[in-house]
């Protein structure tokens, strides 16, 4: 395992411990986002993305969140809405 991946995994573990999040088995980025949201809310998602804990492809306007939010694979990491659905409306 390379040093960057080890450091990234260490950051995730430390974040989970500091925020009392049960990591359980290995999680996807979206599953971790749900746990963070349930524990600490919308702005904790922004913080986790900015700290590199969560990966986001882009920041987009999200109608349900009424804010510019991080997205991965077209899905809002805060509310789970697919951007492609919103863009069709």
N, C-alpha and C positions, 0 to 999 in steps of 0.2 A: 504494500500500500504506500503510495507516495505521501510526502510530507503535507502537501496541501489538503489532500483528502483526510488525513489523520487530524489536521488542525480543524477542518470543517466539522468532522464528526465530534471532536472534542467541544467545539463551540455549541453544537446542538445539545450535547449532553449537559453542559453547564447551564444553558438557557433553560432546559427542561427542569433541572434541579432548582434553579433560582426561582422559577415560576411555578413550581410544584405541579408539573405536568408529567403524568405517567406515560412514558414512551411505549411501554408494553413491547410488542414485537415491532420489527422494522415497519416504519410507516412511509406512505407516499407523502409528497410535499403537501397535497391537498388535505390529507388526513391530519397532518401536523397542524396545518392552518386551522382546521376545525377545532382541534384541541386548544390551541392558543386563543382562538376567538371565544370559545366557551368559558375559558378560565379568566381572560383579561379584556376581551372586547375588541372592537374595530381598530383602535389605535395601536394595540399590541401587535396586530398583523403588520401595520406599517413599520413599526419598530423592528420586528423580526426580519422583514425584507431588507430594511436599511442596514441591519447588522449582518446580513448574509446568512441568517438562519433559515429563511424561506427563499426559494428561487422564484423570481417573477420574470416573465418574458417582456412585459411592457406594463406601463401605467396607462389606464384608459378611464374615460368617464363611465361611471356606473350609475344608471338611473335608480335602481332600488337603494343603493347606498347614498345617493345624492352627493357623490364625491368622486374624485379621481383616485382609483384604487389599483393595486397591483393585480395583474392577471398572469395566469400560466395556461398555455394551450387554449386561449380564448375564454377561460373561466375566471371569474372574479374570485380572488382568494379570500375575500371578506364574506360575501353572501352566496357564492356558488353559481351565480347567474352566468349563462353563456353569452359572451359579447355578440356572437353571430345572431342570436335570437333578438337581442335588443336592436341591432343595426337594421334588421328587417322590418321592425315596427314603424 
